Amino acid sequence: MQQTSFARPLPRFIAIEGPIGVGKTSLTKRLADTFNYEVLLERSDENPFLQRFYENPRQHALSTQLFFLFQRSQQIQELRQEDMFEPVRVADFLMEKDQLFAQQNLDPDEYELYLNVYRHLVVDAPVPDLVIFLQAPTDVLLDRIQKRGIKAEQYIELGYLENLNSAYTDFFHYYNRTSLLIVNSAEIDLVGNEDDYQQLVDYIVALPSGTHYFNPSSSLI
């Protein structure tokens, strides 16, 4: 793959994370286009239990979570077969997110069963060179979810979203497996506003290793 020319080497594997509605997939696709990277996307629309989970979380949590676990495990195996260190990619998920959601959605007995399955899968996901964590307040997330109008997501309740948002914040507070860029996306539009997006690209290109925070003011404000 021909890579776009930049003044300094870019991370070869970028993962974008954050709670539902924060804009992971849209930013993933745009960065892939800018950097001429391959795209690795979470295939949530293939999960037959997901809408049932949003409608009745207690009844369908385990089946939903196990489907995602098997699906992501398969994606990781495919990456291994293709040699992860040869292509350059940007993904809209981390493998670790699966346990984060499982902890939120499953009762203790179900979570133990989930962990037993997880251990037997021996999931060994490649570690990204850079993780971008997109943050936004829960009310902003809910507004974005309602506006994009995905049918299954309209069942998501505020309390669930608040708990998930808090879990993501706690997870990345301690995250140190690779370089981390925490982005406050509440008042910027990384997809629809060129100035906002270009600020982020410039920041990524110049980013040293370690944990960093990107908290710009929107050009629309």
LINFENKA-V586824 format. One record per residue. N is the residue number from 1. RES is the residue in one letter. SS is DSSP state (H for helix, E for strand, C for the rest). OMEGA is omega in degrees with one decimal (NA if undefined). D_CENTER is the distance of its C-alpha to the mean C-alpha in Angstrom with 1 decimal. Layout:
n	res	ss	omega	d_center
N	RES	SS	OMEGA	D_CENTER
N	RES	SS	OMEGA	D_CENTER
This chain:
n	res	ss	omega	d_center
1	M	C	176.8	24.0
2	Q	C	-176.6	25.4
3	Q	C	176.6	23.2
4	T	C	-175.9	23.7
5	S	C	174.4	26.0
6	F	C	-173.2	24.9
7	A	C	-179.6	27.1
8	R	C	-177.9	25.2
9	P	C	177.2	23.0
10	L	C	170.7	19.3
11	P	C	-176.2	16.7
12	R	C	179.7	16.8
13	F	E	-179.5	13.4
14	I	E	174.3	10.5
15	A	E	179.4	6.8
16	I	E	-177.4	4.6
17	E	E	179.4	2.6
18	G	C	-176.4	5.0
19	P	C	179.8	7.3
20	I	C	175.7	8.6
21	G	C	-175.2	10.4
22	V	C	175.6	9.0
23	G	C	-177.4	8.8
24	K	H	-172.1	5.6
25	T	H	179.7	7.7
26	S	H	179.3	10.8
27	L	H	177.6	10.2
28	T	H	-178.4	9.1
29	K	H	-177.8	12.3
30	R	H	177.3	14.3
31	L	H	178.2	13.7
32	A	H	178.4	14.5
33	D	H	-178.9	17.6
34	T	H	-175.8	18.6
35	F	H	-176.8	18.3
36	N	C	-179.9	19.5
37	Y	C	169.7	16.7
38	E	E	-178.2	15.9
39	V	E	173.1	12.7
40	L	E	-172.9	10.8
41	L	C	169.3	9.2
42	E	C	-175.2	8.3
43	R	C	-175.5	11.8
44	S	H	-178.9	11.8
45	D	H	178.6	15.0
46	E	H	-178.3	16.8
47	N	C	-175.3	16.6
48	P	C	-177.6	20.1
49	F	C	-168.1	19.7
50	L	H	179.9	16.9
51	Q	H	177.2	19.2
52	R	H	177.4	21.7
53	F	H	179.8	19.4
54	Y	H	179.2	18.8
55	E	H	-177.7	22.6
56	N	C	-173.5	23.6
57	P	H	-175.4	20.9
58	R	H	-175.0	23.6
59	Q	H	-169.5	25.0
60	H	H	-176.4	22.0
61	A	H	-174.3	19.4
62	L	H	-179.9	20.5
63	S	H	178.3	20.7
64	T	H	-175.9	17.3
65	Q	H	179.7	15.7
66	L	H	176.9	18.0
67	F	H	179.3	17.3
68	F	H	-180.0	13.5
69	L	H	179.3	14.7
70	F	H	-179.2	17.2
71	Q	H	-178.6	15.1
72	R	H	176.0	12.5
73	S	H	178.0	15.6
74	Q	H	178.4	17.3
75	Q	H	179.2	14.7
76	I	H	177.9	15.0
77	Q	H	178.1	18.7
78	E	H	177.2	18.8
79	L	H	179.6	17.2
80	R	H	-179.6	19.9
81	Q	H	-179.1	22.5
82	E	H	-175.1	21.7
83	D	C	-174.8	21.8
84	M	C	-172.4	18.5
85	F	C	178.5	20.4
86	E	C	179.6	22.1
87	P	C	171.3	19.7
88	V	C	-171.6	17.3
89	R	E	167.1	13.7
90	V	E	-174.7	10.5
91	A	E	178.7	7.5
92	D	C	175.2	4.4
93	F	C	166.8	3.5
94	L	C	176.4	6.0
95	M	C	-178.4	9.1
96	E	C	-179.0	9.8
97	K	H	-176.8	7.5
98	D	H	177.3	10.3
99	Q	H	177.9	13.0
100	L	H	178.6	11.5
101	F	H	-180.0	11.7
102	A	H	178.8	15.0
103	Q	H	-179.9	16.5
104	Q	H	-166.7	16.0
105	N	H	-171.9	17.3
106	L	C	173.0	20.0
107	D	C	-173.1	23.4
108	P	H	-179.6	24.7
109	D	H	177.8	26.5
110	E	H	-179.1	23.6
111	Y	H	176.2	21.3
112	E	H	176.7	24.0
113	L	H	178.1	24.2
114	Y	H	-178.5	20.5
115	L	H	177.5	20.7
116	N	H	176.9	23.8
117	V	H	-179.1	22.2
118	Y	H	-178.3	19.3
119	R	H	-178.7	22.0
120	H	H	176.8	24.0
121	L	H	-178.6	21.3
122	V	C	-178.9	21.2
123	V	C	-179.7	17.6
124	D	C	-174.5	17.6
125	A	C	173.9	14.3
126	P	C	179.7	14.8
127	V	C	178.4	13.7
128	P	C	172.5	12.1
129	D	C	179.2	14.5
130	L	E	171.6	12.2
131	V	E	175.8	8.9
132	I	E	179.5	8.3
133	F	E	179.0	7.5
134	L	E	179.4	8.2
135	Q	E	170.9	10.9
136	A	C	175.9	13.3
137	P	C	-175.8	16.1
138	T	H	-179.5	16.0
139	D	H	176.4	18.8
140	V	H	177.7	16.9
141	L	H	-178.3	13.9
142	L	H	178.2	16.7
143	D	H	179.3	18.5
144	R	H	178.4	15.8
145	I	H	-179.3	15.3
146	Q	H	-177.6	19.0
147	K	H	-177.5	19.5
148	R	H	164.2	17.3
149	G	C	174.5	19.3
150	I	C	-169.2	17.5
151	K	H	-176.0	20.2
152	A	H	-175.0	18.4
153	E	H	-178.8	16.3
154	Q	H	176.8	19.6
155	Y	H	-176.7	20.4
156	I	C	-178.7	17.7
157	E	C	-177.5	19.8
158	L	H	-178.4	19.6
159	G	H	177.4	20.2
160	Y	H	-178.8	17.3
161	L	H	177.5	14.9
162	E	H	179.2	16.6
163	N	H	179.7	16.4
164	L	H	179.3	12.6
165	N	H	178.2	12.3
166	S	H	179.3	14.8
167	A	H	177.1	13.2
168	Y	H	-179.9	10.1
169	T	H	178.8	12.8
170	D	H	-178.4	14.9
171	F	H	-176.0	12.5
172	F	H	172.6	11.8
173	H	H	-177.6	15.5
174	Y	C	-174.3	16.5
175	Y	C	-179.5	14.0
176	N	C	-177.7	16.2
177	R	C	-178.9	15.5
178	T	C	177.4	15.0
179	S	E	-175.0	15.0
180	L	E	174.5	12.7
181	L	E	-180.0	12.7
182	I	E	-172.5	12.2
183	V	E	172.3	12.6
184	N	E	-174.5	14.5
185	S	C	-172.8	13.7
186	A	C	-172.5	16.2
187	E	C	176.7	19.1
188	I	C	179.9	17.9
189	D	C	-174.2	17.0
190	L	C	178.8	15.0
191	V	C	-174.3	15.7
192	G	C	-176.9	19.2
193	N	C	-174.4	20.8
194	E	H	-179.6	21.8
195	D	H	178.0	22.8
196	D	H	-178.8	19.6
197	Y	H	-177.2	17.7
198	Q	H	174.5	20.4
199	Q	H	-179.3	20.3
200	L	H	179.4	16.8
201	V	H	179.5	17.7
202	D	H	179.9	20.9
203	Y	H	179.2	19.2
204	I	H	-178.0	16.9
205	V	H	-177.1	20.1
206	A	C	-168.5	22.1
207	L	C	170.7	19.7
208	P	C	179.2	21.3
209	S	C	-179.2	19.8
210	G	C	179.3	18.9
211	T	E	-176.8	17.0
212	H	E	-177.0	17.4
213	Y	E	178.5	16.9
214	F	E	-173.1	16.9
215	N	C	-175.1	18.6
216	P	C	169.2	20.6
217	S	C	-180.0	22.8
218	S	C	175.0	22.3
219	S	C	179.5	25.0
220	L	C	-175.8	25.5
221	I	C	NA	26.6
